[in-house]
């Protein structure tokens, strides 16, 4: 296979896997050697074993970081600060995409960015959706409410008013406060219920501040 053949085959996709190239009468060893050569030459980027992206200028579609995160650790979903920033609930740019799930804690540094994976117990593995994060790109992403509760759960002091104030939460009208309260109660964790109450009060104060005089 020549590079032009690869671009014609996968150029409209943000990412591709080795299995796509092993269809038909091809020699798997030859395909893998060619992928290795293209990676070394900088023509493609290897994100993990068997997962690749075309490198510029061959790339037509920029892979969304949330899609990359999902494919780096299947069975995880994007949450915490990355999701909160995506929803506009915190003002800071978040350089690392954090995902949670029944995964081994790890940090992946790739040409498409840095990706952190944190373990979340199975009883809390809910509150995420299959979301379109870019044109024709979908990823499993926590809802705004669950993103916040996951952060509170995994941060040692996450349930404190001091920590929640440090987040500088904004645009709290984008939160569904009833859903936030329900999710906190579903978790059965007193810390999450306390944090939900604090955030609901912050949302009420923010709404009151913008009431017309």
N, C-alpha and C positions, 0 to 999 in steps of 0.2 A: 504494500500500500504506500502511495505517495502522500505527501502532506496535503496536496490539493484535493486528493480523494477524501482525506479525513475532514477537511474544511467543508467540502460539499456534503458530506454525510451528517456532520454534527454542528455545522456553523450556525444554525438557527436555534441551537439549544445552549442554555447557559453553562451546563455541565454535561459530562458524559461518563459512562462507566465502561470498563474493559469488555464486559459481556456483549455490548452493542457491536463490537468489532469482531466478535468470534462467531458470528452467524455465517453459515455456509461452509464451503470447502477452503478453510484457511488453516494455517498452522499456528496454533496458540503461542508456541514459543517464539515464532517469528514476529507475531503481533506485539508481544511483550517486549521483545528486544527493540523493535522500532519505537514503541512508546518510550522506552528508556532513553533511546538516542534523542528523540525530540525533546524530552524533558531536560536532558543535559544541555541541549542546544538552546534552551529557553523558548522553544516554539509552543510548548504546552506546559501547564502547571499541574503537578501532582498534589492533590489535597490530602489524600490518604491512599492506601493501597486499593487500586482499582477505580479510583475516582479522579477525574481530570477536568481541566478547563482549558480552552484554547487561550493562548497568550496574545496580547496585542502585537501586531495589527491584525491578526487572523480572527480575533474574537469579534463577533457581531452583536452578541447579547451579553451584557454585564450581569454576572450572577449576583442575586441579592444575598447579602450576608445571612439572612434568616434561612434561606433555602440551603445555603452551604452548611449552616449549623445543623439543620435537620438531617442532611445526608452524611455528615461526619459521624453522627451518633443516632442512627435510626431508633425511634422509640422515645426520643426526647422532644421537648418543646421549648421555644424561646420564652424567657421570662425575666424577672428582676429588672435591673436598671436599663437593659437594652430595650425591653418592651415598654417600660415607663417613658423612656425618651421617645420612642416611636410614637406613642400616643400623645406626646407633648405634655406629660404630667410632671416632668422634671426639666429644668432648663439646661442642664449640662449635656455636652456631647459625650457619648459613651463609646470609647474606642474598642472595647472588648464585648463581644456578643456572648451573653451567658444563657445557657440552657439548663434545664433540670430534667430529671427522670431517674429511672432505675439503672443508672450508669455509674461507672467508676469515675470518681473525681479526676479531672485531667485538664490540661491546657494544651491546645493545638495552635501552633503558630504556622500559618500558611500564607501563600502569596495573595490570598483573598482576605486576609485579616487574621485576627487572633480570636480564638473561640474557647470559652471556659465552660466546662460541664461540671455540674454539682449534683450530688445524689439527693433525691427526694423520696421519702418513704412512700410505699405504694398507696397507703390510705389517703394521701394528699395528691395523688396523680389524677387530677381532673381540673376543670376550669380553663380549658384551652380550646381553640377553634382552628379549623382549616381555613386560613385567611389568604386572600390575594395580596401579596406584599409588593408586587411589581407586575407589569403586564405579562400575563401568562406564566407567572411564577407564584406558587403557593407554598405555605409553610404552616406547621403547627405552631400556634402563637397563643400565649396566655391572654385572657381577657384583661382589661385594665385593672379590674378588681383583684383578680388572682395574681397578677404580676406583683401588686403591692403586698398581698398577703404572703406570697412566696418569699419576698425579700424580708419581710418581718420575721418569718419563720427561720430563715437561714442566717440572719444577722443576729449575733449574740445579744445586742442591745436594741434589736429592731422594734420591740414593742414600746419603747420609752418615748415620751413626748419630746425629749431632747433630740433623739435620733430622727424622729419624723419631722421635726422642725428643721433639722439640718438638711433634709432632702429638698427643702424649698419647693414643696408641692405646689403646682399651679394648674390652672384650667380644670379645677375640680368639678366643674359642671359636666365634664365628660365621664365622670364616675357615676355608676348607678348605685346610689347609697343603699338602697334596699337589697340589691344583689350582694354588695359588699358585706352587709350585716348577715345575710343568709349564709354566705360562704364562710364567714368567720365562725358562725354557730355550727355549721356542718363540720368544720375541722375539729371541733371539740377542744380546741386549745384556748385556754383563758387569755394567753398573751395576744393571740390574734383577735379575740373579741375585744380586748382592751384597745388594741391599735385601731380596730375598725371604728370604735366609738370616738376616738381622738380625731380620726380623719373625717368622720361624718360631721363633727363639730367644726373642724377647719373648713369643710365645704360650706356649711351653713354661714360661717363668718365671712367667707369669701363672697357668697351670694349676697349677703346683707350689705357688704361694702360697695357693691355695684348697683344697689337699688337707687332709683332716681330720687333726688331730694324733693 
